[in-house]
Amino acid sequence: MPALTDEGRRVVDGLAQRHAFSREATEHMLVAVLNGNGHMAQFSHSEFGGSGQWMRGGMTMIGDMFNNYLKGRVDSLCSDIASQLSNHGGLYQSGSFQSQSQSGSDSQYQEAGGLRGNSSLFAPDPSRNWWPQDLGQPNALGNQNQMHYAYFAAPRRLAVKTGSSVWVYDTLNHQIGGFAQQQGSNGGISFSSQFGTIDLSSLPVVSRDGQAAIEPAMQPVAPSMSIPEITTPSTYAPPTQATNSNEGDVIAMLERLGDLKAKGILTEGEFNDKKRELLARI
């Protein structure tokens, strides 16, 4: 359960007093409504008749199904909580990623808004707010397998966390709506936009773990292509650049290819082909 700020505790105390529930039960319902983005809540607490579900403007179900008086109190509490949360901007999720599970079935992942960033009700959780904070609040969050995604529409950025590393990509003119991790040895990652299905590797890398990327930006590729066309130093370096400097750039590119191979974006054969091409330019 996310930690409340002083203001969050005052809000919970006020809700508990108005609706005659304990503070602990009220906080439980607050998080449940928040997880339901203010439209629904799934809860399980003895003061609410056990397990139940609430839908805004719709049905309310509790374990004590014939206790209409308690059902009305639960509905009133949830509606009040939803209104309180809407008065604290930035808590509700404005979008979500579509991701594909390993079993192949589609699933939707959404984190509670109070866990996404700064909030006057909830204390920030650094383990969940893993993206660079200068990007602001994400428009959508998602995860699949061991990868986490955060999409920022206004600055056109996509943050991807793999293990302990955080990569930031330039989304160019894509409006991202979902992700899928392909099965097989390469484990490639693709995303959907208004242009169709695109490989994540086609996006230019802006930074990794807070360090600006040194390689030239990669251009978008057609959806049918699995590997971006990597611009080698010889295509953009000034004619007067020294040979040893060019060799250093090639080495940097080889290191970048190694990272792509380690992430499963490049296969062994694709990596070796690009490696031979770059070594031929030294």
N, C-alpha and C positions, 0 to 999 in steps of 0.2 A: 504494500500500500504506500503511495507517495506521501512524503512528509508535508504537513501543512505549515504555512507561514502563520505569523500572529494574526493577520487578517483572515486567513483561512479558518483558524480556530474560532475567531469571533463569528464568522458566518455559520459554521457548524453549530455553535452554541445557540445562535438565534433560531436556526431551523429546528433544533431539538426542543427548544422551549415552546415554539409555536405549535409543533405537531405532537408534543408529549411522547417523544421517543428518547431513548438514551443517546448520549453523545456518541458512543461507540457505534451504535446501530445507524445513526444519522451519517456518520463519516463513511461507513460501509456503503450506504446507499448513494452518497455523493460520488464516490469513485465509480459505482456501477452505472450511474446516469452519465458520468463523464465518458466512460468507456463506450457507452452507446451513443455518444455524440449528441446527447440531449434529446434524442428521439426515442430511445428505448433503454431498458436496464434489465439485466439478469442478475439476480441476487439470491442469497441464501443466508438467512438470519432468523433466529428464533422469534425475535420481536415482530417480524413481518410474516409470521406463520410458516416459517421454513423456506424452502426454495420457491421462487416465483419469477414472474416476468412482468414488466410494465412497458406499455407502448403509448407514446404521447398522442392524445386524442383518440385512443383506441381502447383495447382491452387491458385489464389488469388481472393477473392470475397469482394466487398465493396458495401455499400448501393447505392452509385451513380454508378450503374452497367455499364453505357455506357461511363463513364469517364476513358478511357484507359490510359490517361496520368497520372492521379492520381493513378490508379491501379499499374502502373509501378513504381511510386515513393514509394508506400507502400511496394511493393515487394522488392525493393532495400533496404529500411530501415530495414525491417525484416531480410533480409539476412545478412546485416551488423551487426545487433544486435546479431544474432545467432553466427556469427564469433567472435564478441567481447566477448561474454559469454564463448565460448569454450576456449578462451585464458586465462580465469581466472578459473583455475582448481577447481573442487569440487562443482561447481554450479549445474551441471546437475545430475539428479537422475539416478542411475545405476540400480535401481530395484524398485518394488512396491509390496505391499501386495494385495492379493485378499481377500476381506471380504464379509460376507453375511449380507444383510440388514434385518431389522425386517420383511419386507414383503416377504422375502425369495428369492428375486432376487439378482443375483450376481452384485457387483459393485466394482470399482477400485478406490482407493484413493491415490492421489499423491500430496505431498506438493512441492511448488516451491523450487528449490535447494537453492536459496539465503536465504530462511527462515530456512534452515536445520542446519546451523552451521556457523562457521567463514568464512567470505568472505571479499575480499578487496573492493567489490562494495557495499555490504549491511551491515548495522549495525546489530549485533546479536539481536534477539528478545527472551528474557528469557522465555516468555510465550510459545514459540514454541520449544525452545531448552530445553526441560524439563528433558532429560535423563542425567545421570552422564557424565560430560564432559570428564573424563578420558577414556571413551569408544571410543572417536573419533567421526568420522562421520558415521552415519548409512548407510548401504547398501540399506535399504528399510524402508519406513514409512507407517503406516496405522492407520486407526481408525474405530471403529464401535460402535454405540450407544454412551456410555460415556467412552469408553476405547480407549486408544491410544497405539500403538506399535512402537517400533524402533528395528530393527534387525541389529546386528553387526557381520558379518561373521568371520572376522579375529580373534577377541578375543573370539568368540563363546559365545556371550551374547545376550540376548533378554530383553529389558526394556519394562515394561507394566505400564501405568499410569491409575489408577482407582481413580477418585475423586482427592484428593490432595496427594495420596500415589503413590510412584514409586517403583515397584518391579523389581529386576534384576534377571534373570534366567540364568543358565548354559545350553546352547543348546546342549552340548555333541557333538555327531557326526551327528546331524541333519542339513540338509540344508533346511532352512525354506522357503516356497514359498507362504504361505497364511494362513488366519485365518477364523474361523467361530464361531459365538456364537450361541449355541443351544437354541431353544425355549423350554418353559416349566418352571417348578418351580425351577429346579436346575440351569438353565442358564449356563451350562458348556461351556468352551472354548476349542476348538481344533485347531490344526494347521496341515498343510500338509508338509511333507518332503519326501525324497527319500524312506522312509520306509512306507509311507502311511499316514493315518490320526491318529494323536496322541493327547492325552489329554494334555493340558497345565500343569495340575497339576502333570504330571509325571516328569517334569523338576525340578532339584534341585534349590532351592532358594539360591541365592548368597547374596542378601542384600535387605533391605526394608528401604526406605527413608535414604539411606546412611549408615545404621547400618548393620554390617555383621550378617547374619543369624546364629543362635545358634543351630538349629536343625541339625541332621545328614542329609547328602545328600540323596535324594530319587532316587531310581533306575528307569530307564525307564520301562514302562509297555506295554503290548501288546495293539494294537489299540482297541480291543474289551473291555478292562477294563476301567471303568470310574473313578476309585479311585486308587491312587498309593499305593503300599505296603509300609507303613510307618515303618521304622526300629526303634523299641523301644529301650530305653537305655539298657535294660537287654541283648540285643543281641550283644552289643559292649563294654559295660562298663567293666573295669578290675575287676577281681574277688574280689579284696580287697577293692573296692569302698564302702564307708559307706552307710548305709541304708538311712540316711537323705539326702545324696547327690542324691541317686537314686530317692527319692521322689521329689526332686526339678526338676530333669530332666523330670519326668512324668508330673509335673505341667506345665513345659515349653511346652511339647508336647500337653497337653490339650489346652493351649492358642493358639498354632499353629492350632489345629483342629478348634478352635472357629473362627479363622481368615478365614480358608477355608470355613467354614459354612456361615460366614457373606458375603463372596464374591460369594456365590452361587455355589461353586465347590462341596461341600458336601450337601446332603439332610439331613433333620432332622433325619431320620432313620439311615443313614450311620454314622452321627455324634455320635448318641447314641451308636451304635455298637462299634465304635472305643473307645469311652469314657469308656464303661464298660471293654473293653479289657485292656486298660491302667490302670484303677483303680485296676484291679485284680492283677496287678504286684507289687503294693505297699505292 
